[in-house]
Amino acid sequence: MRTFVFLLFFSLMSLSFASCNKSIRQKDSSLITFDATKHYASKTMDIHDIANVDYLILETKDSFLYSHCVYITEHYIIALNSYDCSYVFFNRQGKAVSRISRYGQGPEDYMHFWIQTYSEKEDNLYVFSYPNKIQVYNRFGVFKRSLPLRNDSSGEKTNLIDAIFDYNSKYLLCHDKLATKSNSFYLLSKINGEMKDLNIHFDKKISSQITSKQEDGMAMVISFFISSAVPDGKDYILNEYSSDTLFALKPDLKLQARFVHKPSVGTNTPPILLDGLLDIGQYAFFSAYEMAYDFAKNEGGKENHYVLDNKSGTFYEVTMKNKDYADQDLTVDASNFISGRSSDSKLGFIKLRRDDLEKADSDHKLSGPLKKLFDSMNEEDPFILMIVHFK
């Protein structure tokens, strides 16, 4: 389960989530309906049968150090150095191109560096700078402008953006996980910060966090990492956790119902949250997570991974394999491959950590091009990128 655990003072965690709006229902011939309580037949697939897979080691230099890979485009791979809060641009062959180091408190600096998106066409890197703006740079670190973030109609600041997407030439698509009096999704003008709300209604606000009060007055918080939006051609599929419906945001800025799951997220106990919809043509992948956590046992609720065969309309519980990495089970869904990592719904990546690869190799589980590249790793190389381009 992809969760994050935090210890915070309990008094800081008393957020209230509420709404009395009805969930939207739109009839459409392409509308998918899914029952998360049913049992579905199992299906095993190999990632190489549905995607072109490449393995890559990013170049390591003293002036271009990195710790994480955060974004991929047609010609660039963007990595992050979490130690000095800088961004490093590589070409698609893994060679270092440029570095952005603007972490600080100046008017042209950024104060938060984990949330970003990149438009290759415009050569704009958009970085969320806590608490109230997005900073814009080119790939060489030249500052271009600041975009102010919103206040809702009540004047409440709701600026904790947890995802930014390069929606089109005019707008960024923003998701605000702490919005309580405004919509979670809104479009932000790339030029002047003008905002357009996207209205997805629901009966009751569902948080993607579970909080447990501890005896010492502290609080343990489990945060479920669920994708909020997935590119789908010229559309974006929006996942408002509190709604039973996933909507496609069309180029004309209208919302069209795309996927309905039942039972209702507001009435099912515990709630079951869907992780987006990654539609690659013949198949569409998604996951379902039970919003439950046993703090005593340190165990989460059930998670299931599904594939929809678009030709037959049949759902399966899916297990994805990689012929180059024996016993590796891949989770093919929006969070693992696409959400926040690429503006192309058919292009994504996962990071294969050195320590995991070393153990797998000692157990003779690596083969083919992955084994060959692993044998060439230097001591400074922290991971191998597995780049996936769905067919």
C-alpha positions in Angstrom: 0.0 0.0 0.0 1.3 3.4 -0.9 0.8 5.4 2.3 2.7 8.0 4.2 2.8 8.2 8.0 3.2 11.5 9.9 3.4 12.4 13.6 1.7 15.7 14.3 0.1 17.5 17.2 -3.5 16.4 17.3 -4.8 19.9 17.6 -3.4 20.7 14.1 -5.3 17.8 12.6 -8.9 19.0 13.3 -9.8 19.8 9.7 -13.5 19.6 8.9 -14.7 18.1 5.7 -18.4 18.6 4.7 -20.6 19.2 1.7 -24.3 18.8 0.9 -24.2 18.7 -2.9 -25.5 15.8 -4.9 -23.1 13.7 -7.1 -23.3 14.4 -10.8 -24.6 11.7 -13.1 -24.3 12.1 -16.9 -25.4 9.5 -19.3 -22.9 8.7 -22.0 -22.4 5.6 -24.2 -18.8 5.4 -23.1 -19.6 5.5 -19.3 -18.0 2.6 -17.4 -19.6 1.2 -14.3 -17.6 -0.8 -11.8 -18.7 -2.6 -8.6 -15.8 -2.6 -6.1 -17.4 -5.3 -3.9 -17.5 -8.0 -6.6 -15.0 -10.7 -7.1 -13.4 -10.8 -10.6 -11.4 -13.4 -12.4 -7.6 -13.2 -12.2 -5.5 -12.2 -15.2 -1.7 -12.3 -15.4 0.1 -10.1 -18.0 3.6 -9.2 -18.9 4.4 -5.5 -19.3 6.4 -6.1 -22.5 3.3 -7.3 -24.2 1.5 -4.0 -23.9 4.5 -1.5 -23.8 7.9 -0.8 -25.1 10.3 -1.0 -22.1 13.7 0.7 -21.8 16.1 0.8 -18.9 18.3 3.8 -18.3 20.9 5.0 -15.9 21.1 8.8 -15.5 24.5 10.3 -15.7 26.2 11.1 -12.3 28.4 14.2 -12.0 29.5 16.3 -9.0 27.6 19.3 -10.5 24.5 17.3 -11.4 23.7 15.2 -8.4 20.1 13.8 -8.0 18.1 11.6 -5.7 14.7 11.2 -7.3 13.2 11.2 -10.8 10.1 13.4 -11.0 9.0 14.0 -14.6 9.5 12.8 -18.2 8.7 14.4 -21.6 9.5 13.5 -25.2 13.0 14.9 -25.0 13.8 15.4 -21.3 13.9 13.6 -17.9 13.8 15.8 -14.8 15.4 14.7 -11.6 15.4 16.2 -8.1 18.2 16.5 -5.6 16.4 16.5 -2.3 19.6 17.5 -0.4 20.1 20.9 -2.0 16.5 21.2 -3.4 17.7 21.6 -7.0 16.3 20.2 -10.3 18.5 18.5 -12.9 17.4 18.1 -16.6 18.7 15.1 -18.6 18.1 14.3 -22.2 16.4 11.0 -23.0 19.7 9.3 -23.3 20.4 10.1 -19.7 23.0 12.9 -20.2 22.9 15.9 -17.9 21.7 19.1 -19.7 21.1 21.8 -17.1 20.4 22.4 -13.4 18.0 24.7 -11.5 19.0 25.8 -8.0 16.6 28.5 -6.8 15.6 27.3 -3.4 15.4 30.2 -1.0 13.2 33.1 0.3 13.8 35.6 -2.4 11.0 36.9 -4.7 12.4 34.7 -7.6 13.0 31.6 -5.5 10.9 28.6 -4.5 10.1 27.5 -1.0 8.7 24.1 -1.9 10.2 21.8 -4.4 8.2 18.5 -4.5 5.3 19.7 -6.6 6.0 20.6 -10.1 5.2 20.1 -13.8 7.0 20.9 -17.0 5.8 22.1 -20.4 8.5 21.2 -23.0 6.8 23.2 -25.7 7.0 26.4 -23.7 10.2 25.4 -21.8 8.4 26.3 -18.5 9.0 24.5 -15.2 6.2 25.3 -12.8 7.1 24.9 -9.1 4.7 25.2 -6.2 6.3 27.6 -3.7 4.7 27.5 -0.3 2.5 29.1 0.7 0.8 31.0 -2.0 2.4 31.0 -5.5 3.8 29.0 -8.4 7.2 30.1 -9.7 8.0 29.7 -13.4 11.5 29.0 -14.8 13.0 27.7 -18.0 15.2 24.6 -17.9 18.3 26.6 -17.3 16.8 28.3 -14.2 16.0 31.7 -15.7 13.1 33.1 -13.7 10.1 34.1 -15.8 7.2 35.0 -13.5 5.1 34.2 -10.4 1.5 33.0 -10.5 -0.6 33.8 -7.4 -2.7 31.0 -5.9 -6.4 31.3 -5.0 -8.5 32.3 -2.1 -12.0 30.8 -2.1 -15.2 32.8 -1.9 -15.1 32.9 1.9 -11.5 34.3 2.0 -10.1 31.0 3.3 -6.7 30.4 1.9 -6.6 26.9 0.3 -3.1 26.7 -1.1 -1.8 23.2 -0.3 -1.5 22.0 -3.9 -0.5 18.4 -4.0 -0.5 18.1 -7.8 0.0 20.4 -10.9 -0.7 19.3 -14.4 0.2 20.9 -17.8 -3.3 21.0 -19.0 -3.0 23.0 -22.3 -1.3 26.1 -23.7 -3.4 28.4 -21.5 -4.0 26.7 -18.2 -2.4 24.6 -15.5 -4.7 22.1 -13.8 -4.3 22.3 -10.0 -5.5 20.0 -7.3 -5.9 21.3 -3.7 -6.2 18.4 -1.2 -7.1 20.7 1.7 -9.9 22.6 -0.1 -13.0 22.4 2.1 -15.1 25.4 1.0 -14.0 25.4 -2.6 -13.6 22.8 -5.3 -10.5 20.6 -5.2 -9.8 21.2 -8.9 -9.3 24.5 -10.7 -7.6 25.8 -13.8 -4.9 28.4 -13.3 -3.9 30.8 -16.1 -0.3 30.3 -17.1 0.0 34.1 -17.8 -1.7 35.9 -15.0 -3.0 33.3 -12.4 -6.6 33.8 -13.3 -8.6 30.9 -11.8 -11.5 28.8 -13.1 -13.2 26.4 -10.7 -14.2 22.9 -11.8 -17.4 21.9 -10.2 -17.5 18.2 -9.2 -20.2 17.8 -6.6 -20.5 15.1 -3.9 -22.7 14.2 -0.9 -19.9 14.1 1.7 -16.3 15.1 1.7 -14.0 12.2 2.0 -10.4 12.7 3.2 -7.5 10.7 1.8 -6.1 10.6 5.4 -6.8 8.6 8.5 -5.9 10.1 11.9 -5.5 8.3 15.2 -5.1 10.2 18.5 -2.2 8.8 20.6 -2.1 8.7 24.5 0.7 11.3 24.5 -1.4 13.8 22.8 0.2 13.3 19.4 -1.6 12.1 16.3 -0.5 9.4 13.8 -1.7 10.3 10.3 -1.9 7.8 7.5 -2.1 9.5 4.1 -3.2 7.5 1.1 -1.4 8.5 -2.1 -4.2 8.5 -4.7 -3.9 10.1 -8.1 -6.0 13.1 -8.7 -5.8 13.5 -12.5 -4.6 11.4 -15.4 -3.9 12.7 -19.0 -6.1 10.9 -21.5 -5.3 12.2 -25.0 -6.5 15.7 -25.1 -8.7 15.1 -22.0 -7.8 14.8 -18.3 -9.6 12.2 -16.2 -10.3 13.9 -12.8 -10.6 11.8 -9.6 -12.4 13.7 -6.8 -12.1 11.2 -4.0 -15.5 12.2 -2.5 -17.5 11.6 -5.8 -18.7 8.2 -7.1 -17.8 9.4 -10.7 -14.6 10.1 -12.5 -15.0 12.8 -15.0 -13.1 13.6 -18.3 -12.2 17.3 -18.6 -12.7 18.0 -22.2 -10.8 20.7 -24.4 -13.9 22.9 -24.2 -13.6 22.8 -20.4 -16.8 20.8 -19.9 -16.9 17.7 -17.7 -18.1 14.4 -19.0 -18.8 11.4 -16.8 -16.4 8.6 -17.6 -16.4 6.1 -14.8 -18.8 5.3 -12.0 -17.9 3.0 -9.1 -20.3 1.6 -6.5 -21.2 1.2 -3.8 -21.2 4.9 -3.0 -17.9 6.0 -1.5 -19.9 8.0 1.1 -21.9 5.0 2.3 -19.5 2.1 2.1 -17.7 1.2 5.3 -14.8 1.5 5.0 -14.8 3.8 2.0 -13.1 2.4 -1.1 -11.1 4.9 -3.1 -10.2 4.4 -6.8 -6.8 5.4 -8.1 -7.6 7.1 -11.4 -8.1 5.4 -14.7 -5.1 4.7 -17.0 -6.6 4.0 -20.4 -4.0 2.8 -22.9 -6.3 1.7 -25.7 -7.2 -2.0 -25.5 -6.8 -2.0 -21.7 -7.7 0.4 -18.9 -5.9 0.0 -15.5 -6.9 1.2 -12.1 -6.6 0.3 -8.4 -9.0 0.3 -5.4 -7.9 1.0 -1.9 -9.8 0.4 1.3 -9.6 3.5 3.5 -8.7 1.5 6.6 -5.7 1.2 8.9 -4.9 -0.9 11.9 -2.6 1.3 14.0 -1.8 -1.5 16.5 -0.7 -4.0 13.7 0.6 -1.3 11.4 -1.5 -2.8 8.6 -3.5 -1.1 5.9 -6.8 -2.1 4.3 -7.2 -4.3 1.3 -5.9 -3.1 -2.1 -6.9 -4.6 -5.4 -5.5 -3.9 -8.9 -7.8 -4.2 -11.9 -7.7 -4.1 -15.7 -10.7 -3.5 -18.0 -10.5 -5.2 -21.4 -12.1 -2.4 -23.5 -13.0 -4.7 -26.4 -14.9 -7.3 -24.3 -16.0 -4.9 -21.5 -14.7 -7.5 -18.9 -13.0 -6.6 -15.6 -10.2 -8.7 -14.2 -8.0 -8.6 -11.1 -4.6 -8.2 -12.7 -1.1 -9.2 -11.8 1.6 -7.6 -14.0 4.9 -9.2 -14.5 8.3 -8.2 -16.0 10.1 -11.0 -17.9 13.4 -9.2 -17.1 12.8 -9.2 -13.3 11.5 -12.5 -12.0 8.9 -12.3 -9.2 8.6 -8.6 -9.6 4.9 -7.6 -9.4 4.2 -4.2 -11.1 1.3 -2.1 -10.1 0.0 -0.6 -13.3 -2.1 2.4 -12.4 -2.1 6.1 -12.6 0.0 6.8 -9.5 2.7 4.4 -10.4 3.3 5.4 -14.0 1.6 8.6 -15.1 0.0 10.9 -12.6 2.2 13.9 -12.0 5.1 12.4 -13.9 4.2 12.9 -17.5 1.8 14.9 -19.7 1.5 11.9 -22.1 -0.9 9.2 -20.9 1.2 6.5 -22.6 4.6 7.5 -21.2 5.7 6.8 -17.7 8.4 5.3 -15.5 9.2 3.6 -12.3 12.4 3.7 -10.3 14.3 0.4 -9.7 16.4 1.0 -6.6 19.9 -0.2 -6.4 19.4 -2.2 -3.1 16.4 -4.0 -4.6 18.3 -4.8 -7.8 21.3 -6.1 -5.8 19.1 -8.5 -3.9 17.3 -9.7 -7.0 20.6 -10.2 -8.8 22.0 -12.3 -5.9 18.9 -14.5 -6.2 19.4 -14.8 -10.0 16.2 -12.9 -10.8 17.5 -10.4 -13.3 17.9 -11.2 -17.0 18.0 -9.6 -20.5 18.7 -5.9 -20.9 18.0 -5.2 -17.2 20.7 -7.6 -16.1 23.1 -6.2 -18.6 22.5 -2.6 -17.5 22.7 -3.6 -13.8 26.1 -5.1 -14.4 27.3 -1.8 -15.7 26.1 0.3 -12.7 28.7 2.4 -10.9 28.7 2.8 -7.1 27.3 6.3 -7.4 24.3 5.2 -9.4 21.3 5.2 -7.1 18.7 3.6 -9.4 17.8 2.4 -12.8 14.9 4.0 -14.6 12.4 1.6 -16.2 10.8 3.8 -18.9 7.4 2.5 -20.1 5.8 3.6 -23.4 2.5 1.9 -23.8 1.8 0.6 -27.3 
